């Protein structure tokens, strides 16, 4: 697809809203940054060391902070948006720095079969992590337009499969589908929307998972839920939001509504506790999501970073982020 085709899909197929930064928004964003709250935790976050035996003994997922989800379904191990570096940036010396304590060492990961990428922003598609993993995985599933970049990095082309929206693929017992989101792509000044972006549906013989990537709130969640739901768990972004870019990132209350639209049995909030990417307090996303989830009777799973989430049973509601 060409850039114009992405734009046509985005504007016409779902009535998606496009983010525009006019003078008023730029001024408002500047004021917000000058009045920033505590956007980084004042203490080192606590995480669990991955229990590989427990993880591989059942259908399960593990949240590795921010938007990285490690999963094991039907004996296939996968990771979504593996970002296990210190900075979400093209540079090692500048750019958003990871919160202290939130980094899972790559050495802790089990053997991985599939890497899923939702879009090419630096906090989702990370060069160092891909370089550490690509030789040991079987497949890398990415949105249309990103294969060239991965090949430039040295990834074996035969491992790469590009997806368009609503394109499905079956691998062993897993059925995966790449779905739309209201967002955008780009890694530099001149490549905006030149590659596709989206979310992932991952279905096994017993359990199904949805991973949202980044998105503003819109009707696509209901469409995905009607088409592919219900889901045992929906991993939904709920951080890095602002009224000045509401089209591309949801507020926590919208994230909970998205989980309801998807027909999720449980919501796992993500896209927080990793990097300072907005002006709200670092723990506001989860605090607000907890409140809204109670109001809407949406079961919320607040597992610690690195903790094994058994898809067959429990919901964990430990408020680990307030302990230090």
ABEGO torsion letter per residue (X at the ends): XBAAAAAAAAAAAAGBBBBBBBAAAAAAAAAAAAABBBABBABBBBBBBBBAAAAAABBBBBBAEEABBBBBBGGBBBBBGBBBBABBBABAABEBBBBBGABBBAAABBBBABBBBABABAAABBAAAAAAAAAABABBBBBBGAAAAAAAAGBBAAABBBBBBGBBBBBEABBBBBBBBBBBBEABAAABGABBBEBBBBBBAABBBBBAEBBBBBAAAAAAAAAAOBBABBBBBABGBBAAAAAABBBAAAAAAAAAAAGBABBBBBGBGABBABABBAAAAAAAAAAAAAAAGBBBBBBBBGBBBBAABBBBABBAAABX
